[in-house]
């Protein structure tokens, strides 16, 4: 499994063997002050019931993939995040179930 994020399109999706398997779905990402990093990263760990250690806010269905605690997680997709990729609840559950540690996340501008 592989996850793809397009910051300019504000969309994310899952693929297997180069073919989309879920999405694209709407996302929120970091704004100018806290941008979401671009690049390709392996999933490092997952936590179904996570709370941000910096902001104290819930991050349900977290899939961590980039340095600095950047993750996919459930949240408001209408406003900028602090760098994470926010998903709707159904999408967050799908990404959490599909992605395993070591699988790749590609984030493009």
SEKOLLO-99038 format. One record per atom (N, C-alpha, C, CB): residue in one letter; x, y, z. Coordinates in steps of 0.02 Angstrom, whole numbers. Glycine has a CB too. Layout:
// SEKOLLO-99038
[atom "A",[X,Y,Z]] ...
END
This chain:
// SEKOLLO-99038
[atom "X",[43,-59,0]] [atom "X",[0,0,0]] [atom "X",[45,62,0]] [atom "X",[-48,0,61]] [atom "X",[19,114,-28]] [atom "X",[56,177,-36]] [atom "X",[4,233,-29]] [atom "X",[94,181,-106]] [atom "X",[22,288,3]] [atom "X",[-23,345,8]] [atom "X",[6,403,-31]] [atom "X",[-36,365,82]] [atom "X",[-36,440,-65]] [atom "X",[-16,498,-103]] [atom "X",[-55,559,-78]] [atom "X",[-27,487,-179]] [atom "X",[-20,616,-74]] [atom "X",[-51,678,-53]] [atom "X",[-32,732,-103]] [atom "X",[-28,698,19]] [atom "X",[-82,768,-128]] [atom "X",[-70,827,-170]] [atom "X",[-92,888,-129]] [atom "X",[-109,822,-239]] [atom "X",[-43,927,-108]] [atom "X",[-58,986,-68]] [atom "X",[-97,1038,-108]] [atom "X",[6,1017,-41]] [atom "X",[-78,1048,-171]] [atom "X",[-112,1099,-212]] [atom "X",[-184,1080,-228]] [atom "X",[-74,1110,-277]] [atom "X",[-197,1015,-235]] [atom "X",[-265,992,-249]] [atom "X",[-306,980,-184]] [atom "X",[-263,929,-291]] [atom "X",[-271,980,-127]] [atom "X",[-302,965,-62]] [atom "X",[-338,898,-64]] [atom "X",[-351,1021,-43]] [atom "X",[-302,847,-89]] [atom "X",[-329,780,-96]] [atom "X",[-277,729,-75]] [atom "X",[-353,767,-168]] [atom "X",[-300,671,-53]] [atom "X",[-257,614,-38]] [atom "X",[-292,551,-61]] [atom "X",[-239,611,38]] [atom "X",[-252,499,-74]] [atom "X",[-280,436,-96]] [atom "X",[-231,380,-80]] [atom "X",[-296,437,-172]] [atom "X",[-257,318,-82]] [atom "X",[-217,258,-71]] [atom "X",[-209,221,-136]] [atom "X",[-250,213,-17]] [atom "X",[-151,190,-145]] [atom "X",[-138,151,-205]] [atom "X",[-107,83,-187]] [atom "X",[-92,189,-254]] [atom "X",[-114,36,-230]] [atom "X",[-80,-28,-227]] [atom "X",[-56,-44,-297]] [atom "X",[-127,-85,-198]] [atom "X",[8,-58,-303]] [atom "X",[38,-73,-368]] [atom "X",[24,-18,-419]] [atom "X",[13,-140,-394]] [atom "X",[26,44,-397]] [atom "X",[17,101,-442]] [atom "X",[-55,117,-461]] [atom "X",[54,90,-502]] [atom "X",[-103,80,-433]] [atom "X",[-173,91,-450]] [atom "X",[-211,117,-388]] [atom "X",[-206,26,-476]] [atom "X",[-253,168,-397]] [atom "X",[-291,193,-340]] [atom "X",[-338,140,-312]] [atom "X",[-332,255,-361]] [atom "X",[-340,136,-245]] [atom "X",[-385,88,-212]] [atom "X",[-435,124,-167]] [atom "X",[-344,39,-170]] [atom "X",[-421,187,-150]] [atom "X",[-467,226,-108]] [atom "X",[-453,300,-121]] [atom "X",[-458,209,-32]] [atom "X",[-507,338,-130]] [atom "X",[-500,410,-142]] [atom "X",[-498,426,-216]] [atom "X",[-437,435,-108]] [atom "X",[-482,489,-231]] [atom "X",[-456,541,-187]] [atom "X",[-509,568,-139]] [atom "X",[-427,597,-228]] [atom "X",[-485,589,-80]] [atom "X",[-527,617,-28]] [atom "X",[-502,687,-11]] [atom "X",[-528,572,35]] [atom "X",[-546,731,13]] [atom "X",[-524,799,32]] [atom "X",[-480,796,95]] [atom "X",[-584,844,45]] [atom "X",[-433,843,98]] [atom "X",[-388,848,155]] [atom "X",[-380,922,176]] [atom "X",[-318,818,139]] [atom "X",[-354,931,236]] [atom "X",[-326,995,257]] [atom "X",[-252,981,269]] [atom "X",[-363,1025,322]] [atom "X",[-210,1032,259]] [atom "X",[-138,1024,271]] [atom "X",[-112,1087,303]] [atom "X",[-100,1008,206]] [atom "X",[-49,1088,318]] [atom "X",[-19,1145,352]] [atom "X",[-20,1209,311]] [atom "X",[52,1129,370]] [atom "X",[-26,1265,345]] [atom "X",[-24,1330,313]] [atom "X",[47,1356,307]] [atom "X",[-68,1380,351]] [atom "X",[54,1420,293]] [atom "X",[120,1451,283]] [atom "X",[164,1446,345]] [atom "X",[112,1524,264]] [atom "X",[135,1454,404]] [atom "X",[176,1453,465]] [atom "X",[197,1382,486]] [atom "X",[139,1486,522]] [atom "X",[157,1333,468]] [atom "X",[171,1263,486]] [atom "X",[158,1219,425]] [atom "X",[126,1240,547]] [atom "X",[200,1225,374]] [atom "X",[186,1187,312]] [atom "X",[194,1112,320]] [atom "X",[232,1212,258]] [atom "X",[156,1076,281]] [atom "X",[164,1004,277]] [atom "X",[225,990,233]] [atom "X",[99,969,248]] [atom "X",[273,951,256]] [atom "X",[333,939,216]] [atom "X",[318,896,155]] [atom "X",[386,905,259]] [atom "X",[351,912,100]] [atom "X",[345,872,39]] [atom "X",[401,820,38]] [atom "X",[346,917,-25]] [atom "X",[390,767,1]] [atom "X",[440,714,-5]] [atom "X",[407,647,2]] [atom "X",[495,723,47]] [atom "X",[449,595,7]] [atom "X",[424,527,15]] [atom "X",[451,501,82]] [atom "X",[447,481,-44]] [atom "X",[405,475,122]] [atom "X",[421,454,190]] [atom "X",[390,386,205]] [atom "X",[396,506,241]] [atom "X",[424,345,245]] [atom "X",[392,283,267]] [atom "X",[347,296,328]] [atom "X",[445,230,285]] [atom "X",[293,259,332]] [atom "X",[251,262,392]] [atom "X",[295,238,450]] [atom "X",[186,217,384]] [atom "X",[297,278,503]] [atom "X",[340,259,559]] [atom "X",[301,223,614]] [atom "X",[373,320,589]] [atom "X",[241,247,630]] [atom "X",[199,213,680]] [atom "X",[128,238,676]] [atom "X",[227,225,751]] [atom "X",[83,203,711]] [atom "X",[12,220,710]] [atom "X",[-14,220,781]] [atom "X",[-27,169,667]] [atom "X",[-66,261,793]] [atom "X",[-98,265,858]] [atom "X",[-171,282,847]] [atom "X",[-63,317,905]] [atom "X",[-215,236,865]] [atom "X",[-286,246,853]] [atom "X",[-316,302,896]] [atom "X",[-324,182,866]] [atom "X",[-290,312,956]] [atom "X",[-316,362,1002]] [atom "X",[-257,406,1025]] [atom "X",[-352,329,1064]] [atom "X",[-239,454,983]] [atom "X",[-181,496,998]] [atom "X",[-204,566,1016]] [atom "X",[-133,498,937]] [atom "X",[-165,599,1058]] [atom "X",[-175,670,1074]] [atom "X",[-110,705,1061]] [atom "X",[-199,680,1148]] [atom "X",[-112,762,1027]] [atom "X",[-52,800,1012]] [atom "X",[-16,819,1076]] [atom "X",[-69,862,971]] [atom "X",[49,804,1080]] [atom "X",[88,822,1139]] [atom "X",[104,897,1138]] [atom "X",[152,781,1142]] [atom "X",[99,929,1081]] [atom "X",[114,1001,1075]] [atom "X",[51,1043,1085]] [atom "X",[145,1016,1007]] [atom "X",[-3,1024,1051]] [atom "X",[-64,1066,1051]] [atom "X",[-119,1040,1097]] [atom "X",[-90,1070,981]] [atom "X",[-112,979,1122]] [atom "X",[-161,951,1167]] [atom "X",[-228,934,1135]] [atom "X",[-173,997,1222]] [atom "X",[-229,927,1069]] [atom "X",[-291,913,1033]] [atom "X",[-294,840,1012]] [atom "X",[-297,959,971]] [atom "X",[-353,812,1008]] [atom "X",[-361,742,987]] [atom "X",[-339,733,914]] [atom "X",[-433,720,995]] [atom "X",[-307,677,901]] [atom "X",[-285,658,834]] [atom "X",[-306,585,821]] [atom "X",[-207,668,825]] [atom "X",[-371,572,815]] [atom "X",[-393,503,806]] [atom "X",[-366,472,742]] [atom "X",[-470,500,806]] [atom "X",[-351,408,746]] [atom "X",[-328,369,688]] [atom "X",[-265,398,658]] [atom "X",[-383,365,636]] [atom "X",[-216,412,700]] [atom "X",[-152,442,677]] [atom "X",[-108,391,643]] [atom "X",[-115,473,736]] [atom "X",[-82,411,585]] [atom "X",[-32,372,548]] [atom "X",[28,419,538]] [atom "X",[-60,344,479]] [atom "X",[80,410,577]] [atom "X",[138,455,577]] [atom "X",[186,436,521]] [atom "X",[174,454,645]] [atom "X",[209,488,483]] [atom "X",[252,473,426]] [atom "X",[309,521,415]] [atom "X",[211,471,365]] [atom "X",[310,580,441]] [atom "X",[363,628,427]] [atom "X",[392,655,493]] [atom "X",[337,687,384]] [atom "X",[454,679,491]] [atom "X",[485,706,552]] [atom "X",[443,762,583]] [atom "X",[555,732,537]] [atom "X",[447,769,648]] [atom "X",[411,821,683]] [atom "X",[341,801,703]] [atom "X",[408,882,641]] [atom "X",[324,737,699]] [atom "X",[258,715,719]] [atom "X",[204,725,667]] [atom "X",[238,749,781]] [atom "X",[223,730,604]] [atom "X",[174,740,550]] [atom "X",[138,674,536]] [atom "X",[209,765,484]] [atom "X",[71,678,533]] [atom "X",[30,618,525]] [atom "X",[-32,633,485]] [atom "X",[12,590,594]] [atom "X",[-61,579,459]] [atom "X",[-131,580,438]] [atom "X",[-171,572,502]] [atom "X",[-148,523,384]] [atom "X",[-227,607,509]] [atom "X",[-273,593,564]] [atom "X",[-340,627,550]] [atom "X",[-244,619,632]] [atom "X",[-390,607,587]] [atom "X",[-456,636,579]] [atom "X",[-456,708,606]] [atom "X",[-510,594,616]] [atom "X",[-491,751,571]] [atom "X",[-497,820,592]] [atom "X",[-534,862,541]] [atom "X",[-429,850,606]] [atom "X",[-540,926,555]] [atom "X",[-574,974,512]] [atom "X",[-536,982,447]] [atom "X",[-583,1042,548]] [atom "X",[-568,968,391]] [atom "X",[-535,974,326]] [atom "X",[-547,1043,294]] [atom "X",[-559,919,279]] [atom "X",[-580,1088,331]] [atom "X",[-595,1154,303]] [atom "X",[-545,1208,323]] [atom "X",[-664,1175,325]] [atom "X",[-502,1194,373]] [atom "X",[-454,1244,396]] [atom "X",[-384,1214,396]] [atom "X",[-473,1269,467]] [atom "X",[-333,1257,391]] [atom "X",[-264,1234,391]] [atom "X",[-246,1198,457]] [atom "X",[-216,1292,380]] [atom "X",[-200,1151,452]] [atom "X",[-176,1114,510]] [atom "X",[-109,1144,532]] [atom "X",[-168,1038,494]] [atom "X",[-79,1112,582]] [atom "X",[-12,1132,604]] [atom "X",[41,1092,568]] [atom "X",[-5,1122,680]] [atom "X",[24,1063,511]] [atom "X",[71,1025,470]] [atom "X",[47,955,454]] [atom "X",[137,1021,505]] [atom "X",[2,928,495]] [atom "X",[-25,862,482]] [atom "X",[-73,863,422]] [atom "X",[-61,834,544]] [atom "X",[-90,804,398]] [atom "X",[-139,797,345]] [atom "X",[-203,772,378]] [atom "X",[-115,747,289]] [atom "X",[-252,817,382]] [atom "X",[-316,799,413]] [atom "X",[-362,767,362]] [atom "X",[-349,861,443]] [atom "X",[-400,719,386]] [atom "X",[-448,681,345]] [atom "X",[-516,680,380]] [atom "X",[-423,609,333]] [atom "X",[-569,668,342]] [atom "X",[-634,655,372]] [atom "X",[-630,590,412]] [atom "X",[-691,651,317]] [atom "X",[-678,578,456]] [atom "X",[-676,517,496]] [atom "X",[-675,454,454]] [atom "X",[-737,516,542]] [atom "X",[-718,447,402]] [atom "X",[-715,386,362]] [atom "X",[-647,377,327]] [atom "X",[-771,386,309]] [atom "X",[-619,431,302]] [atom "X",[-554,427,268]] [atom "X",[-499,411,318]] [atom "X",[-538,493,232]] [atom "X",[-500,442,377]] [atom "X",[-449,429,428]] [atom "X",[-450,355,448]] [atom "X",[-460,473,490]] [atom "X",[-510,326,455]] [atom "X",[-515,255,472]] [atom "X",[-487,212,416]] [atom "X",[-588,236,486]] [atom "X",[-501,231,354]] [atom "X",[-477,192,296]] [atom "X",[-401,195,291]] [atom "X",[-509,218,231]] [atom "X",[-372,255,298]] [atom "X",[-299,262,295]] [atom "X",[-266,224,353]] [atom "X",[-278,337,297]] [atom "X",[-296,229,413]] [atom "X",[-269,194,470]] [atom "X",[-269,118,459]] [atom "X",[-309,211,533]] [atom "X",[-323,92,433]] [atom "X",[-328,20,421]] [atom "X",[-281,-4,365]] [atom "X",[-399,1,403]] [atom "X",[-272,38,314]] [atom "X",[-234,16,255]] [atom "X",[-158,22,262]] [atom "X",[-256,56,196]] [atom "X",[-134,75,295]] [atom "X",[-62,89,297]] [atom "X",[-29,55,356]] [atom "X",[-50,164,299]] [atom "X",[28,24,342]] [atom "X",[66,-11,393]] [atom "X",[136,21,398]] [atom "X",[71,-87,378]] [atom "X",[169,16,456]] [atom "X",[237,43,462]] [atom "X",[282,17,406]] [atom "X",[266,24,530]] [atom "X",[321,63,378]] [atom "X",[366,48,323]] [atom "X",[338,63,255]] [atom "X",[385,-24,326]] [atom "X",[271,66,249]] [atom "X",[241,82,184]] [atom "X",[250,157,171]] [atom "X",[165,62,182]] [atom "X",[250,176,108]] [atom "X",[270,244,89]] [atom "X",[212,292,82]] [atom "X",[309,242,25]] [atom "X",[228,354,100]] [atom "X",[182,411,91]] [atom "X",[220,462,49]] [atom "X",[160,443,161]] [atom "X",[190,481,-8]] [atom "X",[220,531,-51]] [atom "X",[178,595,-48]] [atom "X",[225,505,-125]] [atom "X",[211,651,-31]] [atom "X",[178,716,-25]] [atom "X",[208,761,-78]] [atom "X",[186,747,47]] [atom "X",[166,786,-124]] [atom "X",[190,831,-176]] [atom "X",[157,899,-168]] [atom "X",[174,801,-247]] [atom "X",[191,951,-192]] [atom "X",[163,1019,-185]] [atom "X",[94,1027,-215]] [atom "X",[209,1069,-217]] 
END
